[in-house]
Structures are given as structure tokens and as C-alpha cells.
């Protein structure tokens, strides 16, 4: 089996998806529309999908209050410092400093404008195929 997507309820899926597409290079691959504002977005590999939706009948978690390791989206970044600064300029906020791990990996947590955690990851050995 393969994972198709991860889904997340947010206050305004339309605005969230616009930001992720504009600043993280995601592309909308399906928009369902309707009252729930359902969007499926993909990274440039087309293999990883995130579904953002706004369901007024379901609670939206307080993402900003969650510790960043509880829930986050991790994105590959070749230059963590530059990407971190670029995203901060685009409305994200830093959540701690850049971490240099003993194996040489670099990680940094940020919060998107709605409090959802984004991790930037520069790995010494990629965990992705292709």
C-alpha cells in the first residue's frame, strides 16, 4: 500500500492552500469545492498529497498550541537558513532555532500563518526515492 494523502481541517482552506502553493511550491491537483472548501495539493514529485479542508461541523485543532513534534509537515530544504528566512518574510513564524543533529541533518520548525507546524529538513542522506 501507498499513502495517498494526509488531511487537515483548517479555518480557511482557500487561504491556506493559496499560501502553500505560493510559498512552498505546492500545486492544486483536485478541488472539490462546496461548503467544506476541499483541496488536494501535491509537492513537485506528485507523490505526496495534503488535503486541506474547512469543515464547519468538525473542530479545528489549536495547531499553534501543539508542540511542533506532535504534528507537522516536513519539507526538504537544500538551504535551511535561506528557506527559513524566506518563509518568515512570507508570514510564517520561527518556532525555535535551526537544529544541527549529530548525523549532520539540519532541521528547523516554523509555523504557517495559521499556526500549523512546518519542518524544514536538510538530510545528509535523502529518505525519499527519486
C-alpha positions in Angstrom: 0.0 0.0 0.0 1.0 3.6 -0.5 -0.1 6.6 1.4 -2.3 8.8 -0.8 -2.8 11.8 1.4 -2.9 13.3 4.9 -5.9 15.5 5.7 -6.2 18.5 7.9 -9.1 20.7 8.9 -8.2 24.4 8.9 -10.2 27.6 9.5 -9.9 28.7 5.8 -8.7 26.1 3.4 -8.8 28.5 0.4 -6.3 30.9 2.0 -4.2 28.2 3.5 -3.8 26.4 0.1 -3.0 29.7 -1.6 -0.2 30.3 0.8 1.2 26.7 0.5 1.1 26.9 -3.3 2.7 30.4 -3.4 5.4 29.9 -0.8 6.1 26.1 -0.7 5.7 25.3 -4.4 2.7 23.0 -3.9 0.1 22.6 -6.7 -3.6 22.0 -6.5 -4.4 18.6 -8.1 -8.0 18.5 -7.1 -10.5 21.0 -5.8 -13.8 19.5 -4.6 -15.4 22.8 -3.7 -18.6 23.1 -1.7 -19.0 24.3 1.8 -16.0 22.4 3.1 -13.5 24.0 0.7 -11.7 20.7 0.0 -8.4 20.9 -1.8 -5.7 18.3 -2.5 -2.3 19.7 -3.1 0.9 18.0 -4.2 4.6 18.6 -4.0 6.7 18.7 -7.2 7.1 14.9 -7.2 3.3 14.5 -7.4 3.7 11.6 -4.9 2.8 13.3 -1.7 -0.6 14.9 -1.2 -2.0 17.0 1.6 -5.8 17.6 1.8 -6.8 20.9 3.3 -10.4 21.4 4.1 -12.7 23.5 6.2 -15.5 21.5 7.8 -17.6 23.8 10.0 -19.1 20.7 11.7 -15.8 19.4 13.0 -13.5 21.2 15.4 -10.3 22.8 14.1 -7.5 21.8 16.5 -5.5 24.6 18.1 -2.4 23.9 16.0 -0.5 26.8 17.4 -0.8 25.4 20.9 0.6 22.0 19.9 4.2 21.1 20.4 5.8 21.0 16.9 6.8 17.4 17.1 3.1 16.3 17.7 2.0 17.3 14.2 4.0 18.9 11.4 4.5 18.8 7.6 8.2 18.3 6.7 9.6 19.8 3.6 13.0 19.1 2.0 15.2 22.3 2.0 18.6 22.5 0.5 19.4 25.8 2.2 17.6 25.8 5.6 18.7 29.3 6.6 17.6 30.9 3.3 14.3 29.0 3.2 13.6 29.8 6.8 14.1 33.5 6.3 12.1 33.5 3.1 9.1 31.8 4.8 9.3 34.2 7.7 9.1 37.1 5.3 6.0 35.4 3.8 4.2 35.3 7.1 5.5 32.2 8.8 7.0 32.4 12.3 10.0 30.7 13.6 9.5 28.0 16.3 13.0 27.7 17.8 16.3 27.8 16.0 17.9 25.6 13.3 18.9 22.3 14.9 22.1 20.6 13.7 21.8 16.9 14.5 24.8 14.6 15.3 24.4 12.8 11.9 24.7 16.0 10.0 21.0 16.6 9.3 19.6 20.1 9.8 16.0 20.7 11.0 14.0 23.8 11.6 10.4 24.3 12.8 8.2 27.2 11.6 4.5 27.9 11.9 2.5 28.8 8.9 0.3 31.9 9.3 -2.5 29.8 10.9 -0.2 28.1 13.4 0.3 24.7 11.7 3.9 23.5 12.1 6.2 23.2 9.1 9.5 21.5 9.4 12.4 22.2 7.1 14.7 19.2 6.7 18.1 19.1 5.1 19.2 15.4 5.3 22.8 14.1 4.8 21.1 11.1 3.1 17.7 11.7 1.5 14.9 9.4 2.8 13.0 9.9 -0.4 13.3 7.9 -3.6 14.0 9.8 -6.8 
